[in-house]
Amino acid sequence: MRKKIVAGNWKMNKNAEQTTELLNELIAQVSAEASAEVIVAPTFVNLALAVSQLKSTNISVAAQNMHQAQNGAYTGEISGDMLTNIGVNTVILGHSERRAIFNENDALIANKVDAALSHDMTVIFCFGEELKDRQSGNHFNIVENQLRDGLFHIEAKNWEKIVLAYEPVWAIGTGETASPEQAQEMHEFIRETVRKAFGSDIAEDVSILYGGSVKPDNAKEIFSKPDVDGGLIGGAALSAKDFLAIVNAI
């Protein structure tokens, strides 16, 4: 049975003091009987702090990115070995901001997926179409190509380490809104695409998160859809009140 997951991507926000404060609020209120697995992804410099602070809780820590190389002359980069060495065993890869702002393509992301899996890390694999793709009716093709080119080269046994996160980029900070029905339509398509490539067992077991501006007032309806298994949360993850409301919506 696939997991329900709510992951908070903090992006480039929260210094050490603010990280400690937000984590304390979450620790105090995330129930041990929470219906979803809860993950937070602070900035690189606060990952070790978060791992230490969350050690005896049911909240886990993810990195927002990693480099594909084991080590070397890559100034400013972080390797999988560095992450696992401090207790971070999950990484977000292929986020829309990495693709758009830092020009990460499917081939590079595929290499990063391989590197993460070689360290036995769980990968939250992000993908999704932009507004122009949705408007032109090309959104299904874009999503299928991102999945195939960035992820479908892995062996079937590695799918137990994969979480999918669909990001309709056109519905994030654009004023456009994706309906719960649009989310379900795409998630159903994604699951069917996985089924055709890897079979029904893997397709039914993989968690597919929705990452299109989930907020407390729309989370319950979005999460009620049969192929939506949780959310990858951006802005709302920076507020304990909002993030907890989304966790509780599961």
Secondary structure, DSSP 8 states (H G I E B T S, - for coil): ----EEEEE--S---HHHHHHHHHHHHHHS-TT-SSEEEEE--GGGHHHHHHHTTTSSEEEEES---SSSSSS-TT---HHHHHHTT--EEEES-HHHHHHS---HHHHHHHHHHHHHTT-EEEEEE---HHHHHTT-HHHHHHHHHHHHTTTS-GGGGGGEEEEE--GGGSSSS----HHHHHHHHHHHHHHHHHHH-HHHHHHS-EEE-S---TTTHHHHHTSTT--EEEESGGGGSHHHHHHHHHH-
